[in-house]
């Protein structure tokens, strides 16, 4: 594995056709792994990192970074700062880190995790898992069979085209689902039995064009553009 270090200035570092370790250090750097299974780390500064071909690991470090996985099954970690991460082609693991981050899965079956901050997650194509983490997040599954979990905070969830699963637990906050489809999409309430799910259905309220579910512990889910008489046990999956 070739080791390609940068300087404390603004560097442009390009990898080889083999597996490289590319370190930007300080400065606003551009890193490109090219071919091979590479590890690229921006460190300080506002960096732009391209994985290229291969199964790559991209780490933004501090600063407001842009990471592009490109081709292959890649791992992208934004680190600190307000980062933008693009998985590209392949089945990618994408983690925003702290800050207000924008995550795009691209093609493939991707795992997106916003972590801390008010993040935006877009699964795009494929069967994706989206988890907002802490903060007021916006999640959009895109096309495919997606699982969306907002986490703690007041989140907005859109499944997109396909069979989607919306996951909630007590303590998540006050969330909204924009496009729940009866007979297609499912609600998953963590640690809820069938009897507890029926109690949630029984206490549900019609609020204008929306149905409001109260899960307890100051946790609610608003299902937009739905009538109360459309809601039944078949809309749910449960653990116990």
N, C-alpha and C positions, 0 to 999 in steps of 0.2 A: 504494500500500500504506500503510495507516494504521499508525503506530507508537504503541503503547500501553504506556508504561512504568509500573512500579509504584514503590514506595518501599521503605525499609528495614523497614517494618512488615508486618503481615499484611493482604494486599490481596486483593480480589476484582475480577478484570479480565475484562471481557466484550468480545469482538470485534464486528465489524460483519458485514454480508452480503457483504463483499468480502475480499480477501486482506489479513491483518493480521500485524504483527510485535508480539507481546505478550511483555513482559519482566517477570518477577516481581521480579527483584533479590533482596534479602535478605528474610527473614521467611517465615512459613508461608502460602503464597499459594494461591488457587484461580483458575485460568485457564480460560477457555472461548472457543474460537475461533469458535463459531457457524458461519455459512456462509462459503464462500470457502476458498481454499487458503492456510492460515495457517502461520506459524512461531511456536511457543510455547515459551518457555524459562523454567524455574522459577528457576534459579540457586541461591542459598543458601536453606536452610530445607527443611522437609518439605512438599512441594507436592502439590497435586492438579490435574491438567491434563486437560482435555477437548478433543479436536480438533474435534468437531462434524461438520458436513457438509463435504465437500471432501477434497482430497489434502493432508494436513497433516504437518508435522514437529514432533514433540514432544521436548523435551530436558529431562530432569529436573534436571541439575546436581548439586550436592552435597545431601546429606540423603537421607532415606528417603521416596521419592516414589511417587505412584500416577499412572499415565498411562493414559488411555483414548482410543484412536484413533477410536472411534465409526464413522462411515460414511466410505467412501472408501479409497483405497490410501495408507496412512499409513506414516510412518517414526517409530519410537519409540526413543529412546535414554535409558536410565536414568541413565547417568553414575555418579558415586560414590554409595555408600550402598546400603542394602538396599531395593530397589525392587520394585514390582509393576506389570507392564505388560500391558494388555489391547488386543489389536489391533482387536477388533470386526469389523464387516463390511468386506469388501474384501481385497485381496492386500497384506499388510503386511510391512514389514521391522522386526523387533523385536530390539533389542540391549540386554542387561542392563547391561553395563559391570562395574565392580568391585563387590564386595559379594555378599551372598547374595540373589539375585533370583528372582522368580517371573514367568514369561512365559506368556501365554495367547494363542494365535493367533486364536481365534474362527472366524468364517466366512471362507472364501476360502483361496487358496493362499499360505501365509505362510512367511517365512524367519525363524527364531528362532535367536539366538546368545546363549549365556549369558555368554561371556567369562570373566573371573576370578571365583572364588568357587564355593561349593557351591550350584548353582542347580537350579531346577525348571522344566522346559519342557513345555508342553502344547500340541500342535498343534491339537487339537480337530477341527473339520470342515475338509475340503479336503485337497489334496495338498501337504503341508508338508515343509520342510527344517529339521531340528533339529540344532544343533551345540552341545554343552555347553561347549567350551573347556576351560580349566584349572580343575581342581577335581573334587570327587566329586559328580557330577550325577545327576539323575533325569530321564529323557526319556520322554514318552508321546506317540506320534503321534496317537492318536485315530482317527477315521474318515477313510479316504482312502488314497491311495498316497503313503506317507511315506518319507523318507530320514532315518535317525538316525545321528549320529556323536557319540560321547561326548567324544572328545578326551582330553587327558591327565588322569589321575585314575582312580579306581575308580567306574565309572558303572553305573547300572541302566537298561536300555533296554526299553521296551514299545512294540511297533509299533501295537497296537490293530487295529481292523477294517480290512481291505483288504490289498493287496499292498504289503509294506514291504521296504525295503532297509536293512541294518545295515552300516555302514562302520567299518573298523578299520585301523590301521596300527601298525607296530612303535613302541613307546614310549608307547602309550596307557595302559598300566596293566592292571588286572585288572577286567574288565567282565562284566556278566551280561545275558543276554537272557531275558526272562520268558515270551515267548509266540511263539517261532519256530514257523511252520507249514510243514512239508514240502510241496513242490509249489506253494506260494504265495509265501512270503517268500524273500529272497535275502541271502547274506552277500557283501559286497564287501571284499576285502583289497587295500588300496592297494599298488601296486608289486609285486604277487605274480604270477608267471607261472602257467600251468596246471600245470607240473611242481611248482612250489613249493606250490600249493594241494593237489596230490595228496600231497605230503610231509606237509603239515599234517593231512590226513585220516588218513594212515597212522600218525601219532604221537598221534592223539586218544585220550583215555582216558574210560572210563565211571567216573563218581564218583557213586555212589548213583543218583538219578533223573536226573542231569545228564551232559552230554557236555562235556568240557574240551578246548579247542583251545589249543595252545601256538604262538604266532606268533614266538617268539624275542624277544631284547632285553627280558626280564622282562615280556612282554605275553601275557596269556591272555584267552580268552573262554569263559565258562561258559554253555552253552545248556541252559536248565532244562526238565525234563520231556521228555527226548528219549533214545532208545536209540541206542547206537553204530552198530547195523546200519541205522539210518535215514539216516545221514549219507553223502552221496556227492557227486560233482563237480557234479551238477545243482543243488545247493543254493547254488552259488557263481557270482559273476561276477568276472572278473579283468581286469587291464589289459594283460598282455603275451602 
